[in-house]
Every structure is written in C-alpha cells, then in structure tokens.
Amino acid sequence: MMLREVIEGVFPQAFSLLPMRLDSLEARLELLTIGRQESRFIYRRQIGGPARSFWQMEEGGGVRGVLMHPTTTALIREVCAARQVQCNVPAVYRAIENDDVLACCMARLLLWTDAKPLPAFDDVDGSWDYYVRNWRPGKPHRETWAGFHAEARTALGVDNAD
C-alpha cells in the first residue's frame, strides 16, 4: 500500500470514527512513520512473529492494551461496533490483519494511551522515542526511522514545515 492510499483512504475513515481531538498532523505523521517502520505497508503479518496489521500489533501487547486501557476502552468499543467486530482481544486481533481502518484506529488509540503529547512533526528523535516507548519493538532499527519520517512528512505535505 502506498502512503497516499493510507492518507486518502484509510485516514479519513479511521479518523471519522475517533474524537476530532485525536486527528492531527503529528498523529498522522507518527502513524505513517510507524507503519513504514513496522511493515513497510506491505506485510499484514509479521514475518516470523505474531504481530498483525500494517502497524504490527500483537494480541497480548497493543491489542490487549488498547482494549483494556481506561483512556481507550470506550472509544474502541465504538470503533468495533462501527466496524462490526466483536470488541474482545481475539476478535480484534484477527480483524486488524485485513481491516486497515480498524488497525489504524487501534494504532492511534495505542498512541493516545501515552501520557506524553505527540512529538512535533519536525522532531525525528522525539518521534523515535515515542515509537519505541509505545510499540516496544523487539528489534528496533533506528537507522531506517529518519528516512521513513522524512518520507511521511513529504507525503503529508509538511516536509518543509520546520
């Protein structure tokens, strides 16, 4: 999937299911960068691992976290109802593999569980730290982050916004 397809197809649907305050350039940038970092927007199943969706969320990690976190429980129930998915860990975990809108909502809500604000869109290091803190990747690859971040900024039309 191309970044433009995420921006024009997935984001409008996903953000229409979430409170307006959750939609921002910073959120979109972080989601695009994480998707590129985790799956390149190619792999819906982690190669050799348990994660699912373009955002590579694990059943007992991000999926369980979003469904159980007091900040996101009510929100994800509404999203699941709209997507016609039972709101329980196994059902959501299965669904996010092919439901990009649900997966995007899950990824955004996982970021929402962080008490710290999203980093500014020109803060590559802060963006990396935010990702590592929330996704807890087993094998983080810092060397690819800045390039994916720049690519996402360009796709969003904010590459010269510093």
N, C-alpha and C positions, 0 to 999 in steps of 0.2 A: 504494500500500500504506500502510496506517495504521501508526503506531508500535506500537500494540497487537498487530498481526499479526506484526511483527518480534519483539517481546518474547515473545509467547506461541507463535509458530510457528517462526520461523527460529532464534532464540537457543537454545532447548532442543536442537534437532537439531545445530546447529553446535557448541555447547559440549560436547555429548556426544562429539564426535569429537576434541576437543582435551584436553590435560592440564588437570586441575582448576585448577592454579595460573594458568591464563590467563583464568579466569572471575572477574570481579569487577564490582562496581557501576561502578567507574571505567572499566573496559573497555567495559561495555555503554553507558555514557553517551557515551564517545568515539565508539563505533561508530554510535550513533543520531544524534549530532550531525553526524558526517561524512556519513552517508547523507542527512540532510536538507540539508546544505550542498551536497553534490555533485549529487544527483539529485532532491531533494525526496521520495525514494522513489516517484517517478513514472517517471523515464527510465532505461531499461536500457542505452541507447546515448547517448553524449554527443552533444548537439546540435552538429553541425559539427566533431566531433572523434573521436578514435579510442578513447576510453575506454569500458569496458563494465561492467555491473552497477550496482546501486544505489549502490555505493561508487566507481564510476567509476575503474576501474584500467586502466592502459594495458599493452599487450602487452610493450613493451620497458622499462617502468618497474616498477610494482608487481608485475605478474605475474612477470616475469623475476626481480625482486629476491627475492620470496618463494621461488621455486623454486631459486634459486642460493645464498641466504644460508646460511652454515653453521649458524645457530641454528634455521632453519626447514625445511631440506631434508628431513630425515627425517620431520618432522611432516606436511608437505604431501604426502609420498608416501603416508602412511597415510590421510589425508583423501581423496586422489584414489582410492585403492583402494576405500574405503568408498562413495564417490560414483560408482564405476565410470567414472572419467575417466582417460584416459592422462595420466601425470604428465610432461607436456612443455609448453613455453610456448604453442605454438599451440593445443593441445587445451584447456588450462585457460582460455586467453583466450576461446576460443569458448564454452566451457561456462558461464563465470560470467555470461554475459548472461542466462541463464534459470534457472540453478541458484543460488538465493538462499542455500542452506546453504553450498555451496562458496564463493560470493562472500564470505559473512560470515567464513568461516574464513580466506580469503585476506586480508581486511581486518584481522582480528585478528592474523594472523601478521605482516603488514606492521608493525603497531604493535609487536609483540614484537621486531622487529629493532632497535628503538631502544634504545640502552644506558641511556637515562634512564627512570625509572619514570613510569607514567601519572600525570597530574596529579590532585590531589584533586577530588572531584566538585563542589566549590564554587569551583574555580579556573578561571574563564572565560578569563582571559588566558593562563594556562598551557596550557589545553586548546587554545586557538587556536594558540599557538606549537608545540605538539605536532603538531597537524594540518598546519600549514604545513611544518614540518620533514620530516614523513614523506610527505605527499601531493604536496608541491611544486606546488601549483596554479598554472596559467599566469596566471589572472586571479582572484586571491583577492578575496573580498568580505567584508571584516571586519564590515561593517555588519549582516550577517544572522546572524553567528555567535552573539551573545549570546541572541538570541531563540530560535534553534534549540536552543541549550544549555539554556535555561530550559524549553522545551517537552519536551525529552528527560528532564530531571530530573523534571518533573511526571509524565510517562508512567511513569517508573521508581518513582515514589512517594518521591522524595528531594528534592523541591523546597524543603522547609523543614529540610534537614539541616545547614545551616551551623552 
